[in-house]
Amino acid sequence: MLAPEPTPAGGRAAAATVLAERPDTTALFATHDVLAIGALEAARPAGPSPQTSR
């Protein structure tokens, strides 16, 4: 578990760390919306876009 600064930059850095150390990661959990925004920015180039079912 990481405790980043509660900013988009903190979420981006924490997610980048997790994704670099564990490239098989399929989910991330953020405790704040601002962390989630940064995590999404970091995760976007790391893998394919999520597919939606219809």
C-alpha positions in Angstrom: 0.0 0.0 0.0 1.3 3.4 -0.9 0.4 6.7 0.7 0.9 9.4 -2.0 0.3 13.1 -1.6 -3.4 13.7 -2.2 -3.1 15.3 -5.6 -3.4 14.1 -9.2 0.4 14.1 -9.4 0.6 11.9 -6.3 -1.9 9.5 -7.8 0.0 9.5 -11.1 3.3 8.7 -9.3 1.8 6.0 -7.1 0.0 4.3 -10.0 3.2 4.5 -12.1 5.1 2.8 -9.3 2.6 0.0 -8.9 2.3 -0.6 -12.7 6.1 -0.6 -13.1 6.6 -3.1 -10.3 3.6 -5.2 -11.1 2.8 -5.0 -14.8 0.2 -7.7 -14.4 -2.0 -5.4 -12.2 -5.6 -5.4 -13.3 -7.1 -3.0 -10.7 -6.1 0.1 -8.7 -7.9 1.6 -5.7 -7.8 5.3 -4.9 -9.0 6.8 -1.6 -9.7 10.3 -3.2 -11.1 11.4 -6.5 -8.0 13.5 -7.1 -5.7 10.5 -6.6 -8.0 8.5 -9.0 -7.6 11.2 -11.7 -3.8 10.8 -11.6 -4.0 7.1 -11.4 -6.1 7.0 -14.6 -3.6 9.2 -16.3 -0.8 6.8 -15.4 -2.8 3.7 -16.3 -4.0 4.9 -19.7 -0.7 4.3 -21.6 0.0 1.1 -19.6 -2.5 -1.0 -21.3 -5.5 -1.4 -23.6 -8.6 0.6 -23.1 -11.3 -1.1 -21.1 -13.9 -2.7 -23.2 -17.6 -2.2 -22.5 -20.2 -4.8 -22.9 -23.5 -4.0 -24.5 
